[in-house]
Amino acid sequence: METAIARAQSQVGIPYAWGGGNAFGPTAGVRDGASADIFGDFRKVGFDCSGLVQYAFSGAGIQLPQYTGHQYLRGEHVAPQDMQRGDLIFYGPGGSAHVAIYLGDGMMVEAPTSGGVVQETPVRWEGMSEHVVRLI
């Protein structure tokens, strides 16, 4: 677990790029025909939220799919009040909108949105999915 967290934290400051990132590291973003194009994500090398999580956990030997909604289907679903360091926090219906890694003490690491960078930030409880996911 600590390996996955360290890998995610090592990417703090890397640009957000919609569709960017995989198990091996940051990659070029892709066009989405909407806000990511306005921010030029397709011209950036970086991570989107699920790409960052995929990269972090590949270092711990856990292979995850690219799409956030599919990552939500992995592991054990746990109530948010029982969250532990390294659990995945999801947002949106069925965990489809966003994912971050819980660091403990009310903090998480995430690739937030177009125009942003990978960062550590306080957990946002609003919009959180019904469950968090524990992979290990």
N, C-alpha and C positions, 0 to 999 in steps of 0.2 A: 504494500500500500504506500509506504513512504517513497518508494521509487517512482510510482505514478505521480504522486504529489510533487516531488522534486522536479520531475520532467515538465509538468505543467508550469510550475513556478519559474523554471529556467527560461520560459518563453515570454515572461512579462515584458511588455514594451513592443512586442512583435505586432505588426498591423493586423487588424481584422480584414479578412478577404472572404467574401461569400463564396462557399464551395471550396475553400482552401484548406489545405492540411490533410495529412493522412498518417499512417502508422510510422512513417519515416521522417516526418517533419513538415515544415511549412511548404506550401505549393502556391502556384498562381491561382487567384480567384477566378470565378466564371461570371458570365453575364446572367442577370436575372430578369431583364426587361423592366426593372423598376428601380427602387432606391439604391440597390448595390451598384447599378450602372451609373447613377448620378454621382456616387462617391468614387467611381473608378476602381471598384474592387477587382475587376478583371485585369487591371494593370498593376496590381499589388501582389506580393508574395507574402503569405501569412496563413492565418487560421480562421475558420468560422468556429462556432461553439462545438459542434460535434467533431470536427477535425482535430481540435485541441484535445478533447477527451480521448479520441482514438489514439493520438500520438502518446499521450501520457500513459495510458494503460498498456500500450504495446510494450513499453519498457518493463512492465511487470509481467509480461508473458500473456496478457489477456487481449485477445483479438476482438475488436468491436466493429460493427458496421458503421458506415459513414453517417447515415441519416439519424437525427435525434430521436424520431419516433420509434425507430428500430432499436436504438440503444435503450430506450425506456422498457423494452420487453425483456431485457437481459437481467440476470441476477435476481436477488430477493427484494421484493417490495416491502418497504418499512415506513412506518408513520413518521412524518417530519419531526415530531417532538422526540423521536428516538434516534435522530441523525447522529452519525459518528464521522470522525475524520476520514476522508476518502470517499464518502458516499456521493452519489450523483444526485444533484438537485435539478428537477425538470419543471418547465413552465409550459402552460398552454394545454389544450385538450389532448388527452392521451400522451402527454409529454412531448408534443410535436413541435413546440415553438422554440425552445431554448434549453440548454443544459449547461451546468457548471459543476465544479468539484468543491465539496465542502472541506474547509481547512480546519474547522474547529473554532471555538470562541466567537461564533457568529460571523465568520468570514468565509468567503469563497473565492476561487480563481475562475476566470471566465474570459472568453473572447466575446465581448458584449454585442456589438452591432457595427454596421458600416460606419466608417469615420472614426472608429475607436481603435484601441490596442488591447492586447491581452493584459488583464489587470487583476489585482486582488481588491475585493470590494465587500462591504457588508452584505449579508444575505438579504435578498428582497423577498419578503413573505407574500406580498400581493401577487396574485397570479400563479402561485406555485401549484404544481400538480398535486393530486391527492396523496401520492407516495413519493418517497425518494428511493433510489436503487442502491443496494449494497452488492458490489461485485465480488468482494473477498470476505 
